[in-house]
Each structure stands twice: as structure tokens, then as C-alpha cells.
Amino acid sequence: MSQNYEISPTPILFAGNRLAFRTWDPSDLESFSQMNADAETMQFFQHPISKKKSQALMDRMNKLFSDRGHCYFAVELLENREFLGMIGLGIKSFKASFTPCVDVGWRIRKKFWNQGYATEGAGRCLEFAKELNIKEVYSLASSKNQASIRVMQKIGMEYEFDFEHPDLLEHPKLQPCSLYKILL
């Protein structure tokens, strides 16, 4: 079978059963920006994002990793190192009763949906959070995003409450958001 993706030279930081987690490499930009430009993948976000904004997000994640030791990681299939998407630990700092906080989040290329990768990856990131001595992790999504909410439930997170996300006030179709939390 021919390979139509570029394998990143960036070393793997940690792995799950099927997934490899690493920081971001320039070779990720093409696949990452294609994923971020896809309307269906981005249906529960404000809008698809450009290649330039995808690059800026990759740069922010690498800086977050340098500063804090975690980020939304570039994630690959362990078997062949094909880029799957991003899964990891971020920081939420918008104004809310539960922020600032560490959150677990994911965005996966459509061809990999419904195969358990988000659940496996988010669960592995919770283990990584524990290794970093992080005591609690949150996750949030539009309450309409039932696929992501199922992932939160499968990894043992507990529903906290629904809320109006202050950064989504101009996007009422994404409101309310559901907040989940787990103590580690």
C-alpha cells in the first residue's frame, strides 16, 4: 500500500495502545490545516480555520508544551505514524467559575471517526495528567456535540453543568456548552 502522508521526524513523547503523542512539526501543517478547514469536522466550533491560523495553533501548542509540559499534542497511529489529529491537555482561561483550568480535548480527522481513537487518546492524556501531578481535569463541548460528550463519559468524567460560553456569544447555535470534570 502506498503512503500518501509525510511521516514526522519529531520523536514520540508517550503512547497508548494504538496512538503516539508528540509535539508539532512543520510536516503536520498540511494534514492539520485540511482537517481544520473541513466544515463537518469543525461543526461544533465557531468556524473552520485557515492554514495560517492552523500554523499559529501549532506554534501555541509547542509553546504551551515548553512552558507547562503538556499541550494538545499531534497524534499519530502508532503502527504507521499517520497523522490522526490532536488530543491533549490545554488551558482554558476564559472568564468562568471553573477557570483557569486544565482541560482534555480532541479534534480528529474524519477518516478516523468512530474507531475509539478519541476515547483511547483522551484516556491516555488523563494518565499523562496524573503523571504531571495535575489533580483535576475538565472538558467541555457544545451540548449538541453528543459524540464528544460520550467520550467524556467513557473516560470517567462526571457532568458538572451546562453554561453559556463567553467566547461563543456570537454563535448561539453552539450554546449551551456542557462541562465535565474528573479528579485524578
N, C-alpha and C positions, 0 to 999 in steps of 0.2 A: 504494500500500500504506500502510495506517495504521501509525503508530508507537505502540507501547504501552509505551514506556520513556522515562525522563527523560534528556535529554542534559545531561551535567555541564558547568558553566561553567569548571571547572578546566582550565588550559592543559596541553597535551601537552608532556612533557619530552623524549621521544625516541620514535622509531617504528621499526617493522620494515616488511616488505613489506605486511602486512595489519593490523598491530596498532599501537595507540597506547598509550603508557605515561605515567601521570600519578600525582600524589598523590591522596589520598582526599578526597572531597567528601560533604557530607551527603546529596546526591541518590543516592549509591551504596548507602545503608543498606538500602533495601527489597530490591533485587536481591541484594545480598551476603548479607543475613540469610536470604533464601529459599534461596539456594544452600547456606549453612551449616546450614540446618535439614533438608536433604534427606538421608535415610538412605543412599541409594545413593552420592551424592557423597561422603559422609563415612564410607564403609565402612572406610577404612583409617586413620581417626582414632579417638580414644577414644570419641567420641560426637558427634552433631550439636550445634551450639551455638545459643544463643538470640540474639535480636535485640540484647539488652543486651551480650552478650559479643562479638557482631559489631561493635557500635559501639566497644567497648573495643579490639578488634583494629585497627580502622581508626585510632583515635587513637594506638595504639602504633606503627603503621606510619608515620604522619605525623611522630611524634616521632623515630623512627629515621632518617627521611629528613633531618629538621632537624639531627640530631646527626652523621650519618655520610655523608649524600649518596646513600643508597640505602635501599630497603625492598622489601617485597612490594608492588609497585605495583598500583593499579587499572588494569585493561587493558580497552581498548575495541577494537571493529572500527574500523579507520581509515575505511572507506567511509561509515559512518553514525553512528559514535560510540556504538553499542550496547554496554552493559556485558557483558564476556565473563567476567570473573573476576579472579583475582590471579596475577601472575607476577612474580618478582623475586628480590632478594638480601636474605637475612636474616642474623641472627647466631644461631648455636647455642652455648649456654653451659652445657648440662647437663654433668655430670661424665663425661668420656670421654677416651681418649688423644688424640683429634684436636680437642678443643675447648679454648678457644673458636675458632670458625671462621666464615667467611662461607659461606653455602650458597645454592644456587639452588633455588627451589621454585615450585610452581604449584597452583592449585585453579581449575577451570574449570566453568562452568555446563554441565549435561548436554547441552543442545541443541547445544553446540559441541564435544562429544567426537568423536574420530576424524576430525578435519579438519586435523590438523597444527598446530593453534594452540599447543599446549604446547611442541612441538619448536621452532617458529619463535620463540616468545616466550622460552623458556629460552636458546636460542642467542643471541638479541639481548641478553639480560641478561648473558651471558658477555662479549660485545663491550663492553657498558657497564662491566662489572667491570674489563676491561682498560684502558678509558679512565680509570677511577678509580685505576689502578696497583695493583689487587689482584692478587696473584701466584698464588693458588690458591683454588679454589672446590670445595666439597663438595656432595653431595646425598645424601639418604637417604630410604628408604621401607621399609615392611614388605616383606619378601622375597616376600610373596604378591601385592603390587601390581605385577604384571608390566607393566601399561601405563606406569606411571611409570618403571620400570627400563628399558623400551625407549626412553623419551625420553632418559634419562641416556646410554644407549649411542649414540643417534643424534646427540647433541650433542658426542660425542667424549670423554665421561668414561670413566675406567677403574675397574673394580671393585677395591675395596680389601679388604673383608672383611665378613662378617656379624657382628652383635653384638647383645647384649641391651640394648635402650634403657632406661635407668634410669627414665625418666618413664612407661614403659609396663608396669611390673612387674605392675600390676593388670589388664592387658589382654593376657593370654598369646596370644590369637588374632592379635595384631598382631606377635608376635615370631617369629623374629628380624628385625632390620632389616638391610638391605643398604646399605653405604656405597660411594659412588663419588666420584672426585676428578678434577680437571683442573688442570694447571699452565698459567698464561696467560703 
